[in-house]
């Protein structure tokens, strides 16, 4: 069954989260991102830059992939990366769960959307052949 326009919109909205995060991180890495890393114990500027660059590139790649080809593979990679970052943030900065802007709480509905996409298998990827 092909992807519906509602599902496409849902998946694109998730892609915008990754693309927006990449943009904000690239434009403002010396702001909140650097402060969060310092609060989490990463004090060395070269490590902060390395981690922010890696995170920005990850967000950009996942965001573009989710936008252009939503499907099981992109959903799985997005979910794995988000769960890893959520775990690290929970260990380093557990107070983020209580932040009024919900930087970690937003991951709960995003997880549900990605999980739905993984379970239904509907997206831009062609269906897998039964005869391999």
C-alpha positions as MATLAB code, in Angstrom:
seq = 'XXXXXXXXXXXXXXXXXXXXXXXXXXXXXXXXXXXXXXXXXXXXXXXXXXXXXXXXXXXXXXXXXXXXXXXXXXXXXXXXXXXXXXXXXXXXXXXXXXXXXXXXXXXXXXXXXXXXXXXXXXXXXXXXXXXX';
ca = [
       0.000    0.000    0.000;
       1.498    3.355   -0.970;
       2.231    6.078    1.523;
      -0.696    8.438    2.138;
      -0.413   12.212    1.975;
      -0.983   12.305    5.749;
       1.875    9.905    6.372;
       4.097   11.841    3.975;
       3.366   15.011    5.933;
       4.064   13.251    9.217;
       7.394   11.906    7.980;
       8.362   15.240    6.451;
       7.637   16.985    9.754;
      10.062   14.599   11.445;
      12.649   15.312    8.737;
      12.245   19.038    9.434;
      13.168   18.395   13.093;
      16.515   16.913   11.983;
      17.131   19.552    9.324;
      16.231   22.369   11.714;
      18.478   20.949   14.403;
      21.359   20.744   11.925;
      20.814   24.358   10.872;
      20.542   25.694   14.415;
      23.593   23.690   15.492;
      25.651   24.952   12.546;
      24.681   28.574   13.107;
      24.870   28.594   16.904;
      27.332   25.960   18.031;
      29.037   28.430   20.362;
      25.718   29.026   22.096;
      23.498   26.439   23.696;
      25.306   23.420   22.224;
      28.665   24.456   23.608;
      27.096   25.270   26.975;
      25.369   21.880   27.149;
      28.574   20.044   26.295;
      30.475   22.026   28.939;
      27.756   21.295   31.506;
      27.991   17.609   30.540;
      31.737   17.623   31.215;
      33.199   18.262   27.751;
      35.365   21.304   28.468;
      37.998   21.192   25.710;
      37.004   23.473   22.810;
      38.412   21.076   20.185;
      36.221   18.244   21.530;
      33.226   20.534   21.654;
      33.804   21.500   18.028;
      34.337   17.874   17.010;
      31.165   16.677   18.724;
      29.074   19.587   17.454;
      30.342   19.064   13.909;
      29.638   15.327   14.038;
      26.161   15.926   15.464;
      25.376   18.595   12.896;
      26.452   16.364   10.016;
      24.490   13.429   11.444;
      21.358   15.566   11.741;
      21.811   16.892    8.207;
      22.278   13.440    6.655;
      19.351   11.900    8.563;
      17.129   14.895    7.812;
      17.830   14.793    4.075;
      17.398   11.007    4.000;
      14.066   11.198    5.851;
      12.901   13.950    3.499;
      13.901   12.242    0.261;
      13.369    8.579    1.091;
      11.272    7.899    4.167;
      11.291    4.162    4.786;
      12.364    1.432    7.156;
      16.100    2.001    6.742;
      15.979    5.754    7.266;
      13.520    5.357   10.149;
      15.749    2.746   11.829;
      18.882    4.888   11.508;
      17.048    7.975   12.762;
      15.609    6.043   15.694;
      18.970    4.476   16.615;
      20.732    7.848   16.538;
      18.002    9.547   18.522;
      17.942    6.799   21.153;
      21.731    6.967   21.504;
      21.666   10.748   21.901;
      18.751   10.543   24.343;
      20.621    7.969   26.429;
      23.802   10.073   26.473;
      21.885   13.231   27.325;
      20.002   11.366   30.071;
      23.263   10.186   31.613;
      25.155   13.471   31.280;
      22.313   15.952   31.804;
      19.281   14.234   33.358;
      17.796   17.641   34.172;
      16.920   18.027   30.488;
      13.918   15.771   31.139;
      12.509   18.544   33.353;
      13.321   21.437   31.005;
      10.097   23.345   30.230;
      10.915   23.328   26.480;
      11.139   19.535   26.496;
      14.375   18.876   24.595;
      14.204   15.189   25.530;
      10.445   14.826   25.930;
       9.963   15.667   22.239;
      11.754   12.433   21.465;
       8.796   10.387   22.749;
       6.332   11.329   19.953;
       9.147   11.232   17.391;
       9.929    7.694   18.549;
       6.276    6.754   18.061;
       6.236    8.194   14.520;
       9.460    6.414   13.553;
       8.284    3.155   15.127;
       5.009    3.393   13.204;
       6.984    3.853    9.985;
       9.194    0.884   10.778;
       6.217   -1.345   11.622;
       4.122   -0.430    8.593;
       7.089   -0.423    6.241;
       5.423    2.277    4.196;
       7.571    5.002    2.760;
       9.380    5.932   -0.404;
      11.382    2.713   -0.550;
      10.137    0.115   -3.024;
       8.612   -2.987   -1.438;
      11.029   -5.856   -0.896;
      10.584   -8.806   -3.198;
       9.420  -12.064   -1.665;
      11.680  -14.009   -4.056;
      15.331  -13.390   -3.282;
];
